Amino acid sequence: MKHLFVTGFMGAGKSTVGRLVAERLDRPFADTDAVIEAREGLSVSELFEARGEEGFRLAEHAALEWLASQAPHVIATGGGVVLRPDNQALLKRAGTVVYLSVTPEEALARLGDAGDRPLLAGGGLGAARGILEARLSLYRATADHVVETTGRTPAEVADAVVATLGDPPERVITVNPADAEYEIVLGCGILAQAGARIRAVSAASSAALVSDATVAALYGDRVAAAMLAHGFTVSRHVVPPGEVSKSWSQAGRLLEEFAAAGLDRGSVVVALGGGVIGDLAGFCAASYMRGIALVHLPTTLLAQVDSAIGGKTGVDLEAGKNLAGAFWPPRLVLADTAVLATLPPAEWTNGLVEAAKAALLAGGAPLERFESDLTPLLWREPGAVTNAVHDAAAFKADVVSEDLRESGRRECLNLGHTLGHALELVVGYGVLPHGLAVAEGMRFAAGLAERLSVGSAATTARIDALLDAIGAGDDACSSALASSAGALTADGLLAAMKGDKKSRDGSVRFVLLARPGQWVVRPIDDATLLQELGEWVSRFRKGES
């Protein structure tokens, strides 16, 4: 049994929640600040005044080391414990870390005048925001689980922490396109099993582990070690994070690295990361020596519910997104839901939009379950996350098994992407998050469906409500595009759509929902599109989109 460390910003409720969790788990409770005060004979504020922040941090580290040597406790840490790398390593080594997330506004409301918080003295909300922003990446990188506290009572947070520690059971989904069957294995903590799982589907002696710099720092060593333990020789290939890496030039560099590493036709490429890494590594696996084995280890919600499934690979060209690519199904997809807890909020929203898209296309029970789980999904509670990933992945697996190469039913997965991809191209990749672009595309398609008498006002309202609830409402898109409004024109967006691979014979095709679970794919003539796009641009520029 290991310690349970509770981390978070001041005002997150670490001590209060920690005590409640300790009661529920029948474990002893300790607070690092209380231990420091007992060992030093000074209050935290007195210690800050006497020795400065550096002196306090030394005392904090000593207290943490002493606590880690004791019998397993629930331990509430100080808000700045993650600032020292040796503390980060100790937390990860000695126990499970739960990060209690809180907004600066809520934290200050709980703290009152913050008179006993030396780092906030006189700084108010601005100081709180600055400190939290500086620490946020450290909190998330150190955490095994994240539990949202804003708007919840301490008892509710404690219940969520305990629920988070109980991992949902593993689930397996079979994707069965012609001659390319593979499994999607969904579970909490299965990244540690990557070596054994990959060995079960590959006899390769050599493997190329592809990731971006951010993901490589978090999980690269863990995955490489797991693969080495099962007889793979592993070469590691790290690219810059972001859409910029999904380029023709980066693909060329990666292929040259494969050759330099001695990969052969029996080797396997392991894509560790989000959608960009999956697309890039998949494209290179499909191209190298006319195709070598591919395994996906998706680390974002977007990748787990969508991009790692289905065999699409690709890189961007200057003319548009994913215009160079191949259909190359993987041998295996390992979706570890534990890694999702530390995703930044924007990445979480990106994934929720794709999960919402799948739920709307599936209709029925999956949509009802997604709508009923909205609040726990925003809090990233494991059961709700597992349901959302499973339902979205199962829907896409069913579609792909029937239509691998997008010649029929698979076209429905482009819901929201026709305008979404055009927006990303016109304003520049990275300006507008993919999820928000697709959300705006879904709203546009809903309005188009309604005006063409395909959809209904009720369906449009349901889509709007769902997107608003997951943080992908009109205001979020407007805010993200505020600096790029001048680049948006009806003619420019239409040209981008015509250059996209979803266009056929010069016609732009839209997926239109008649109602949840029922859709049509319809070419839209240029005159109609220009009129609709012109109205959309006008509304957006007025802040009414």
N, C-alpha and C positions, 0 to 999 in steps of 0.2 A: 504494500500500500504506500502511496506517495502523498506528499503534501498537496493541498489545494490552495494555490495562491490567488488572491483577489487583487487585481490591479485596476487603476483608473485615475482619472483627474480628481482633484479635490472637489468635494461635493457630490461625487458619484454614489456615495453610500456604502463605501467599502467595509467600514467597521460594522455598521448596522446590518447590512446584508450578510456579511461574513458570519456574524453571531447567529443569525437565523439559519444560514446554511449549515453551520456546525451543529445546531440543534437537530436539524432534519437528518443529518448524516451520522449523528451520535459521535462526533469527534470533538476534541478540545479546540478551543479558539485562541488565537494570539493576534496581537496588533503590533506591528513593528514600531510605531511611534511610542506605544506604551512601554515596550521593551527598552527602547532608547532612553526614555525618561527615567526608568528604573535603574538602568546601568550607569547613566551619566549623572543622575541627581539633579537634572535641569529639565524644565519644560522645553518643548520643541522651539517655541519662540525665543526663550532664553538662550538656548544652544545656538540658534541662528545669530543672535545678537553678540554672543561671546566669541564664537569661532567662525562666523560667516557660513555661507552655503557649503563651501568645500569641507569645513570641519564637520558640519552636519552630515554630509554625504559619507564621510569616512565612518562616522558612528553608525549610520544607517546600514552600511555594508557589513560592519562587524555584527550588528544585531541580526541581520539576515543570515549571515553565516552560522551564528549560534542557533537560531531557530531551525535552520535546515538540518542541523545535526540531531534534533530532537525527534521524538516519536511523531508520526504523521498528524498534522494539525490542519485546520482551516486558518490561513494566515492572511490578514488584511495588511497590505503594504502601503507605504507612503506614495503620494502621487508622482514623485520624482524618482522612484526606485529604478525605473527603466533607463535613466540617463547614463548609468555606468555600464559598459560592456560586460564587466565581470558579474554584475548583478543579473543582467540578461541571461548570461550563460548559467548562472546558479539557479535561476528560476526554472529554466528549461530542463536542467539536469535533475533537480530535486523534486519536481512535482508537475501538476497540471495547472495551467495558468488561465484564469477567466478574467477577461477585460470587461469592466462595467463601463459602457459608453454613456456619456451625458453631454448635452449641449452646454456651451458656456453660460447661456441665459438661465437654464435650469440650475446649473451649479451655483451661480450667484444667488438665485432665489432661495436655495437651500441654506447657503452659508450666511445669509444676512449681511451684516456690515463687514464680514471677513476680517475683523480686527485682529484675530489671532493667526492669520495666514500671512507670514512675512513676505512671500513673493507677490501677494496681491495688494500690499499696502498702498492705498491711494490710487491704484491703477484702474479699478472698476472693471467694466466689461471689456474694454480694450486690452487690458493686461491679461484677463482670463483667456480671451481669444488668441492672443499671441502665444501664451504659454501652451495652450492646448494644441495649436497648430504645429508648434515646434516638437511636441511629444507624440503626436497622433501616430505617425509611422512607426515609432518605437513600441507604442502600446500594441498596435496591430501585429507587428512582426514577432513580438514576444508571446502573444496570446495563442492558446490552443482553441479557445472559444470566445465569442463576443456576445454579450447580453446587453440589450438596450434597456436603459433605466428611465429615460425621459417619459413622463406621463404615467409611470407605474409606481405603486406603493412598494415599500421595502419587502413586504411579504410576497407580492407578485414577482418581484425580481428574484427573490430567493427561490421561489418555486421554479422560475425559469432556469436558474442556474442548475438546480438539481435535475430538472428535465433534460437540460443540455448534456449533462454527464452520462445520461442513459442513452447510449447510441442506438439508433434504429437498426433493425436487421438488414443484412445485405440483400440486394435485389439483383436479378439477372434478367436482361432483355436480349432476345435473339433477333438480329437483323439478318434477313435471308434474301438478298437479291440473288439473281441467277449466278451460280458458281462462285459466290463470294460471301458465304455465311460467316458471321462473327458475333461475338457477345459484347454487350455493354454491361459491365459489372459496376454496380452502384453501392457504395458503402462508406462508413465513417472510419478513417484510418487505414484504408487499403493501399495507400501509396507506399507504405512500408513493405507491402507484399509484392511490389512491382517486379522484382527479380524472379520470384517463383511463378508469378502469373504470366510473365512474358516468356519464360522458359517453357511453359506448358503449351504455347502456340508457336514457338520458334526454336529450331535447332541451330540457330546462328552462333558462330563463335565471336563475331564482332558486332558492335552496336554503336550507332551515332546518337548521342543524347543532345537534342536541340532545344534551347530555351532562350529567353531574353535575360538581360542582366538582372532584373528585379527578381524573377522567378528562380533563376539559377542560384542567387544568394540565399533564398528561402529553402528550396527543396532539392537543389542540384546534387549536393553531397549525399543526401539521404537516398535518392534514387540511384545514383551511381554506385553507392556502396551495396545496395540491395541487388543490383545487377552483377557486380563483381563477385558477390557471394554465390551466385548461381552460374558461374563459369563464363560470363561475357567479358570480352575485352571492350572497354568503353572509351570512345573518344568524345570529348565534350565540345560543343559548338554554341557559342553565346553571341546573340545579336542585340542591338539596341532595342529597348522597348518601344511599342507604338506602331502605328500603321506604316510609318516610314520604312520599316524593315521588310514590308511585304512588297518588295520591288524586284524588278528584273535584275538589277545590279547585285542586290543582296543574294538572290537565288544563285547567280553565277558564282559569287564568292563562296557560298555554302557548298555548291557542287565541287568546286576546286578543293575545298577542305576535305570533303568525303574521299576524293581521290588520293589526297596526300596522306590521309589516315589509313589507306589501304582497304577501304570497304570493297567488297565484291558482291556478286549477285546473290550470295547467300546471307548477306548482312541484313540488319534490321535498323530502321530509323525510328527513334522514340521521340515524339513531340511532347514536351513538357511545358505547358503554358496555356494561354488563351487562344482566341480565334486566329490572331495573326500568326502565332507560332504553328498552330495546326495547319493553316493554309500554306504557309511557306515551307515547312518541313514536309508536308504531304506532297506538295508540288515537286520538291526536290527528290523525294522517294520515288515518285512516279516517273521522273525523268532520268535518274541516275541508272546507267546500264540498262535503260529501257524498263526500269521498274524493279524496286526491291521492297521488302516487307516494311510495313508501317504499323506502329502502335501509338495510340493517342492516350496521353495522361492529362486531361483538361483540368486547369486550375482556376477557371472563372465560371461563373454561373452561365454566362452566354455560351461558352464552349460546351459545357455539360448538357445543356438543354438543346443545343442546335448545331454549332459548327463542327464539333468532333464526330458527329453522326452523319452518315450518308455518303461519304466518299468524295465530296467535292473538295478540290484543292485549287489554289490559284495565287497569283500575284497581280498587283495593280499595274496598269499602264497609265501614261499621262492622259490618255483618252477616256479612262474610266476604271472603275473598280472591278477586280477579278476578271479582266478580259483575257488573261493568259492562264490556262489551268488545265486540269485533267480530272476525270472521275477515277479515283484510286481508293477503294475501300480498305480500311485498316484490318489487321488481323485481330485486334482487340482494342476496346476502349475501357479504361479504368477511371471511373469518376469518383474521386474521394471528396465527399461532402464536407469533411473536416476543414479542408483548406479554404472553403468559402467564407468561413467566419471572419477572416482577416481582410476580405476584399474592401477596397475603398468604396464609399457610397455611390459614386458615379458608375463604377463597374457593376455594383449590385443592381442598380436601376437598369443598366444595359441588359442584363440577364433577365430581369423580371419582365421587360417588354417582350423579349422573345418567348418567355414562358406564357405570357398573356396571349400572344399571337397563337401559339399552339393550342391553348385552352379554348380560344374563340373558334378556331378551325375545327376542333374536336367536338365542341358543344357538349351537351348532356352532363354526365357526372363529373368529368374532368374540369369543365368550366365552373360548375357549382362548387366543387371542392376548392378550386383556386380562389374563387370569390369569398368563400367562407374562411379561408386561411390567410386573407390579406394582412390582417394585423400581425399574427405570428410570423408571417413571411417577412414583413418589414423589420421585425425583431430577430429574424434569422433563427427561429427556433427549429431544432433539428428535424422534428417530425414533419412540420410544414414544408421545410426545404426538401426533404426526401420525397414527399408527395409531389411537389411541383416539378422536381427534376425527373422523377420517374414518369409522371404523366406526359410531360413534354417529350421526353426521350422515346417513350413507348409509341406516342402518336407519330413522331417522325420515323421511327423504325418501321412501323406499319406502312407508311407512305413509301419509304425508300425501298422496302422489300418488293413492293408492287411496281415501282417505277424508278429505277436507279438513275437513268440518264435524262430525267426531266422531259419526257416525251408525252406525258399525260398528267396523271393525278399530282405528281410532285410539284407542278407549277403552283399549286395552292400555297406552298411555303413562301412564295414571294409576296404574300400579303404585307402591305406597307413598305416594301422594299423598292418599288418602282420610283416613287418620289423620294424615298429615303436615300437611296444611292445617288440620285441626282443632286440632292442637297449637299451630301458629303463632297461630291466632286466640285460643285460650283463654289462653295465657300472654302474649300481646302480641307483635306483629310486632317482630322484631329481638332478642328474648330468646333464641330458639333458632334457630341458623342453618338455612336452608332444607335444606341437605344432610343435616344430622343429623336434622331432622324427617322427611324422606323415608326416611332409613335406618331410623329407628324404625318408620315405617309399613310398610316392606318386611318387617321382622322380624315385626311383628304380623300382616301378611297371610300370611306363610309359616306361622306357627303356626296361624292360622285355617284355611288350606288343608289343613294336616295333620290337624286335628281334624275337618274335614268330609270327610275321605278323598278330597280332590282332589289334595293334594300328598303329600310323603313326608318322612321324617326326613332322608334323604340330601339332598334339595333344600334343606331348612331349614338343614342343616349347611353346605352349600356357600355359601348366601347369607350366613350368619353369618361364615364364614371370609373371604369376599370383603370384607365391610363392615369387619371387624376390621382387615384388611390395609391398607385405605386410610384408616384413622384415624377411621372412623365407627362404632366399636363401642359397645356398651351403656354402657361407662364414660364415653365422651365425651358421650353424650346425657344421662346422669345428672348429670354435672358441670354441663352447660349449664342443666339444669332444676332444679338443687338449690334455688335461691332461689324457685322458682315451684311447688314441689310442692303447696302448699296450694290452688292454683287448679285442680288436676287432680281431676276427679270423672268417674265413668262417665256420669252424666246430662249433665254439661256437654259432654263430648266427643261424645256422641251428638247433642245438640242442634246442635253446630257442624257435624257431618257432615250432618245433615238440611238445614241451611241452605246447604250447598255446592252449586254448580252440577252436581256429579257425581251428586247425588241425583235419582232419577226417581220420580214418582208417590208421593212420601213414603217411598220405600225407599232405603236406603243400599246402593250397589253397590261391590263390591270386585273388583279384578283379582287372581286367584289363580293362581300358577304351579303347574301340574301337574309340570312339569320344565322345565329351561332350553329355551327355544324353543317351549314349548307352554303356553297359558294359557286360562283361562275368566273371564268376567265374570259375577258372581253377586250378586243381591240378598240381603242378609242381614237376617233379621227382627230386630225391636227386642230381643226377649227374649234371643236368642243374643248379639247385640252387647253388651247391657248386662252379661251374664255375663262375656264375654271382656274387655270394657273394665274391669270391676270387678277382675278378676284381674290385669290388666296394671297398673292403678293401685296395687293392693296390693303387687305385686312391686317396682314402681318405688320406692314409699315406703320399702320395706325395703332398697333398694339392690340388688335382684336382677333388675332389668329386663333 
